[in-house]
Amino acid sequence: MVAAAGAIGVGLAGALATRIGPWYLALRKPSWQPPDWVFAPAWTAIFTLTTIAGMRAWRATP
């Protein structure tokens, strides 16, 4: 539960600190950059896996 709350807190802080505006949209991006809609599921998976790893490490501590 603490690991999940920590992951949600970090994700929320990152979302609030990130401003994607006209400056980002005007950047020249490489052709191999994934579409914007991929980032939300990717970060969700990253934070979920990080939470699971944190919980497993916590439980494995003697």
C-alpha positions, 0 to 999 in steps of 0.5 A: 500500500505504501509503495502504491501510494509512493508511486502515485505520488511521484507520478502525480508530482511529475504530471503537475511539474510537466507543462507540454505546450506550444514549445514542445509541439513546435519541436522537430522530433525524430521520425522514430518517436512513438505517438503521444498516446503511447506515453500514458500507458507506457508510464502506467506500466513503468510505475506499476512494475516499479511498485510491484518490484518495491513491494517484493523487495520490501517483503523479501527483507529479513 
